[in-house]
């Protein structure tokens, strides 16, 4: 009997989401649709220039891996998350948010260090695209010290956030987690996270994947860049050397899945998208719930598509607790 269904590792970021226009992005020099790492000064500059927009700002405990693990927890999995926050107001908020979502974390997180908890400024344009400017803060120091080997060994799955590739100590922690998971018979899943990460840190992601993971999550652009191919079909074939199964999300076109033996295509419900922030994170959380509960691969993919569609139809990267229950109604 496993104590946890899912053990995750990733950055701890306090998200502030703001609605902006394309001209705002252009004036601010923000690259659209990707995650850009910035220093504290640049993030403060962006916030100062967006002061008149802050009335619509929304704050939430975030980071890609955290969004996925929290979603899985709300769906009903027993979850654990390794991250790093500082001894500041945002760190207190973050720990409380994890606890309220039913996510366990290492005892060391309660004795936070000095420094600044990471922050992500999420700029959402009218076409629902999200452009992220991230100051990692103390998350950049996430290391093997934040791993809880006992909790990992007691888990069924381990989930690794691809954004960790941008931090040398974070990358080392991700590699150590994958290796320890394999030794303990824990299945591994990894998300490529962002096209910019694939472009800038391709070799680092290969190190994190090592001799292969059990499940790989990526979107269309990430799959094409990672495999250096020109079509989703070609990238799907190429991805098989890195993982035993995968899911390629295709936006409004649903997802392409490989279960290790055959390919599945699942459709997305038709919704009006207003904010794509967190869609891939939610897809992974719902999918991991599905395969933990031994749903057929295609059924897990359909649940994940429904959950991601719900996320993009409202503001913010996460759903309310009761929305997860509503999504499960057709499959439980």
Buried (B, 14 or more C-beta within 10 A) or exposed (E): EBBBBBBBBBBBBBBBBBBBEEEBBEEBEBEEBBBBBBEEEBBBBBBEEBEEBEEEBBBBBBBBBBBBBBBBBBBBBBBBBBBBBBBBEBBBBBBEBBEEBBBBBBEBBEEBEEBBBBBBBBBBBEEBBBBBBBBBBBBBBBBBEBBBBEBBBBBBBBBBBBBBBBBEBBBBBBBBBBEBBBEEEBBBBBBBBBBBBBEEBBEBBEBBBBEBBBBBBBBBBBBBBBBEBEEBEBBBEBBBEBBBBBBBBBBEBBBBBBBEEEEBEBBBEEBEBBBBBBBBBBBBBBBBBBBBBEBEBBBBBBBBBBBBBBBBBBBBBBBEBEBBBEBBEEBE
